[in-house]
Amino acid sequence: MTRWQAPARTPEAQQLYEAAEADRLIHPDKYRLGAEAVDLVIDRASRGAGEAMFGPVSEWKPGLTEYLGSAAEDGRLNALGARNAHGTAIGRLRARVAIDSYLRDHPAVENRPVAAPIVITGGWRTGTTFLFRLLAADPRLRAPLPAELGAPWLLAGDLDPRQRAERMATAKAGSQLLHILNPTMAAVHDSGPDLAEECVLAMGTTLHNWGFTATTRLDGYARWLAGESFAAEYRQHRRTLQILDADDGRRWVLKAPAHTAELEHLIATYPGACVVQLHRDIVETVASGASLFATYRSTYSDDVDGHDVGRFQAEQTELWLRRAVAAREAPAAQTVTWLDLQYTDLVADPDATLRRIYAAADLDAPDTAAMIAAHHSTQPRHGKGQHRYEAADFGIEPRALRERMRFYTDAVGLPA
């Protein structure tokens, strides 16, 4: 029986891990998780001002409690992982306050219309990033950058260009820690300050974010999320776009596989959107996603079991796709434009695929061949290494998985 193996750590990374473990002994509160850390995180996030500054506790405190509890019970985190979880909670609460403060100071922004975006979604590893970054090159479209998603109030659309450049330079300076800790991530999912990134980075100010489960083992938190409404989180998502929008006529192009689980809320938040859903052979989708999750999690844990990740990935994929099928069958689904794309078609003929998207979005197609050539020049496939994985490494039995997912593959016309 084969099992996934975590990538070896570089000497530079190992020094950072050892330094974090030493620091945890000196400053344990920075690494504390679980129920006992809730008040500590609130105190640090509010800088001693108390929880009232974060607004109605029913909107964020249950999520904070579940997230910290699951990180402690399920996470198997090393010191850097514990500090990352602790910092994520603090950062999302502070973002909540900063967004509210910005909108109080700029009340007109919350009435700013958001033109119907193009939203790319689908299962993990279905070609969403490739397609997203292709479209990001179109000057009529606008794809968000990591710094914008993390702190929209600092990079608002009406910011002076010189000030924006200065703030972007500051954000870029500290953006590469993940690739120092885990260089393998560049081959699995490349990222960087100048690369458009998925909009789950802006989510979580209500402590509802499926993206948290990609980097950390959070089984309990994921089970809790499955029974939660994301309506408030998607209202925050829209407010983020309103703050960032420059009123220059560009249309947002967004991307996140996690939208697959919440299409009901996506539709309600952005009526008229063009929703592009990608589909790939289900075994490849789950196995490649498991490889992504395992690699991510190995940054923050020294105990990542490939079969455990495969089990989680299969469960989550089934949940997300069942919810997606149900959302698309509901009457509200008629308020958006849907475009289903096959991964094999995207890889075989990206030019034709792009033209289908422009037609669905009611936009004139630019020189798509030139867009593709430019993308391959700046971001060549396998330019930072090839992503290799086997379904068996994650305990995935292809025949059983295909039978389990027939509800979806039959609905979208994928081979069983």
N, C-alpha and C positions, 0 to 999 in steps of 0.2 A: 504494500500500500504506500503510494507516494504522498508526500506532504510538502506544502509550500515552505520555503526557507527564507527567513528574513535576510535582507541584504546586509553585507558586512559593513561595519561602520569605519569611517576613515579616522586616522589619528586625531585630526582636528575636531571631528564630531565627538569622539570619545572624551576629549578634554572638557568639552562643554557639558556632557552628561555627568562626568565626575564632579565638575564644579557645582552643578545643580544639586547633586546628592549631598555634597558638603554643606552647601548653603541651607538645605532643608533642615539640617541638624541645628543650625544657628538661628534660622528664622522660620520655624515650623508653620506659623500662621499663613505665610504666603502660599503654602502647599496644602492647607487643610481643606478637606472635602466632606461630604455627607451632611446630615441634618445639623450637626454642630457648627458647620461653617456658614449656614444661611445668614445668621445675624452678623457674623464677621464680614462676609462679602457685602452685605447691605451697608455696614458701617464704613468699609473701605470705599465702596462705590460712591457713597454719598458724602464722603470726607467728613463723617461725623454728624451730618445734618439730619439723618434719619430717613426712614422709608417713605415718609409723606411726599418727598420731592419726586418720587417715581410715579405718582398718580395712583389710580385705583389698584389696590393690592390684588384684587381678583384677576387682573389682567396679566400680571407678571410673576407674582410670588409663588403660585403653584408650580409654574414652570421652573423657576429658580430652585425650588425645593426638590423637584423630581430630577432635574439635571445634576445637581450636586450629589444627590443621593445615589443616582445610578453611576456617576463617575467614581464614587467611592466603592460601591458594591460590585459593579460589573467591569470597571475600566481596566483593572490590572495595570495601573499606570506607574511609570517611573517618575522620578522627581520632575523632569521637564514636562511630562504629561500632566502631572498634578498641577504644576504651576500654570500650564497652558489652560486647563479647565477652569482653574480659579480666575485667571486673567480674562478668559472669554466671558464669564459671568459678569465680572466687574465692567468690562468694556461694553457689553450689550446694555447694561443698565445705564451707564454714563451716556451712551449713544441715545438712549430713550430721552434722557433729560435734555441733551444738546439739541435734538430735533425739535422737541417741544419749545425750547427757548428760542431757537431760530424762527420758528413759525409765529411765536408771540411777537417777536420784533419785526417780522415781515408778514403781516396777516394776509396780504393780497396773494401770497404764494399759494396758500391752501385752496384758493379759488382758481388757480392756473389750470387750464385744460391740459390733459395729456392725450395727444393724438394716439389713435389706436395703434399699439405697438405690434411688431412682429415678434412672436415668442417661440423659441425653439425648445422643444422638450422631447421626451422619450426615455426609454430605459438607459441606465448607465452604459457608456461605451458603445453608443449607437451612431456615432459620428457627429454628435451635437456640437462639440468644440470646433472641429474642422469647419463645419458649415457656418457657425457663429462668427468665427474669425475671418472667414471669407467675406461675409456680408459687412463686417465692421469696416472694411476698406472702402465701402461706398460712401462718399461725402454727403449723400442725402440722408444717411442713417447715422445713428449714434449708439455705440455700444459702450457700456460703462467700464471704467478701469477700476482696479482693486482699491486704490486710495479713495476714489469717489464713493464707492460702495461702503467702505469702512467708516468714512467721516464726511458725509455729504454737506454738512453745515460749514465745513472748512473749504469746500470746493464748489460752492453754489454757482449756479449758472450765470449770475450777474457779477461775479467776482472780477476785479480788475485783472487783465491778462498778466501783468508783471507779478502781481501778488499770487496769482494762480501758479505761475511757473515756479516761484519760490517755494510754495507749499508742496507742489508736486516733487520738486527736487528733494525736499526734506523727507517726504514719504518714501521715495525711492531708496534713500540711504539705508533704511532698515528693513528692506523688503525681502532679502534673500536668505534669511535664517533657515527656512525650511530646506532649501537646496544645499545648505552647508550641513545640516543635520542628516539629510537623507538625499544624496545626489541621484539616487535611482528614480526619484519622483520626476525628474526632467524627462525621462523616457516614457514614463507611465502617463503623466499629465503635466505638461510643461506649463509654467506660470511665470509671471514677472510683472513689474510695475507698468510696462508699456503694452501688455497683452490684455485684450478685453477678457473679462472674467464673469463667471456666472453670478446671477444676482442674489443667490442665497447668502453671499457675503454681506448683504445689506440687511438680512433678516435676523430675527432672534431678539428684537427689542422687547418682545413679550415673552421671551425665552421659549418660543416655539420655533424650532428650526430643524428640519430633517437633515440638513447639512452637517449638524454636529455629529451624527452617527457615522459619517464617513471617516472621520479622523480618530474617533474614540469608540471603544466598545461600550455601548450604552443600551443594552437590551431592555432594561426596565423603563428607561426614558422613551424608547421607541414604542413600547407597548402603551405607554401613557399617551404619547402623541397620537396614536391611532384612534383614540377616542375623543380627541380634542377638536374644537373648531379653530380654523386659521383665519377667521374673518378679520379679527383685529390686527393680525400680523400682515395681512394683505393691504389693509388700510395704511399701515406704516410703510409698506412697500411703495404704494402710490405716492405717499408724501415724500419719500426719498426721491422719486423721479421728478416730482414737482420742484423740489429744492434744486436739483441738479440741472433742470431744463434751462436752456439759454434763450428760449423764445426765438430761435433762429430758423424755425421751420423743419429742422431735422426730426426724423421719426425714430423712436427708440427701437432697437433690436436687442432682445434679451434672450438669455439662455439659462436653463437649469433643469436637469433631469428631475429634481425634486418637485417641480410643478406638476409632474405626472400624478403625484399623490393628491394634489389639491386643485385639480382642474375646475371643480365647482367654484372655488373662491377666485381663481384666476379669471374665469368668465365673468363673474359678478363684478370684479374690480375693473376689468378692461373690456367692456362690451365693444364689439366691432373689431377686436384684435384679429390678427391673422396668426393662428396657432399651427405651427409646423411640428408634427409628431413623427419622429423617426422610429423605425422598426428594424430589428436585426434577428438573426437566428437566435432562438431563446437560450440555447446552451452557451453560445458565444457571449451573449449579453450577460448572463449570470456569472460565467467563469471569468470574463474580463473584468466585470465589476468587482468580483471577489478579490481579484489580483490587485485592483486599485485600492480597495479598502484595506487589504492586508498590508500593502506597502505604506499607505498613509498611517495606519495604526502602529506600525513598527517604529515610527518616529517617536511615539509617545508611550510605548509599552515594550518591555523586554519579554513579554509572554503573549505572542500572537500565534494562535493555532489556525492553520489554514482551513481545516475541516469545520471549525467553529465559525469562521468567517463565511465559508460557503453555505453553511446552514442558515446563518443570518441573512445572507444576500438572497437566497432562494425565498425565504419567508417574506422579506421586505419587497422583493420584486413582485411576488404574487399579490401582496396587499396593494401595492401601488397600481398594478395593472387592473386588478378588479375594480378599484375605485375609478380608474380612468375610463374603463368600459361603461360603468354605471353613469358617470358624469356625461359622457358623450351621448348616452341614450336619453338623458333628461331633456325636457322642453327648452331649458335655458341654453342648451348647447347651440341652438339655432341663432343665437345673438353674435356668434363669432364665425369667422371663416376657418375651416379646417383643411389642412393639407397633409396627407399621409405620404411619407417617403420611405422607401426601402434602402437600407444601408448599402446593399449590393449595387443599387442603381446610382447612389451617390458616389461610390468608389469607382464604378465603371465609367460614369459619364457625369462628372460634376458640373459641366457646362449646361447640359440639359436640365439638371436638377435645379441649378440656380434660376434658370429661366422659368421653371414651373413656380418657384417661390415668388419671383417678381410678378408673374401673372396673377397668382392668388392674392398678393398684396396690392394689386392694382397700381403697379409702378412700371414705368418703362425700364426695360432691361438695359444696363450699360454694356460696355465691352467686357462680357463675362470671361472670355478667354484670357484677356489681359489681367483680369483680377486673379484668376487661378494661377497664371504664370508668376505673377508678383508674389502671391502667397507661397508658392512652392520655392521661390527664390529666397525669401526671408525666413520661412519656417519649413524647411524640407522635411518630408516624412522620414522618420528614423534618423533625423539629423543629430539627435542627442542620445541615440541608442534605440534598440528595438524592444518593444514590450513583448515579452514571451511568457506564456502561461499554459497550463494544461488543466482541463476540468478535473482530472483525478487528484490534482494537488489540493483541491478544495472539497473533496469528498462528494463531487457531483457525479451522479450516475445519469448519463444523457437520456436514456430511454424513460426512466422514471420522471425526470424533470419535464420532458416533452409532454408526457401524459398529464402531469400536474398542471401545465400551462395551456392546455388545449382550449380552455375558455377564451383565452386571448389570441392564440395563433389562428384559431378558426375565425375569430372575429375580424382579424386584419389580413387574412389571406397568406399567412406565412406557412411554409412547409411544416407538417407535424413531425 
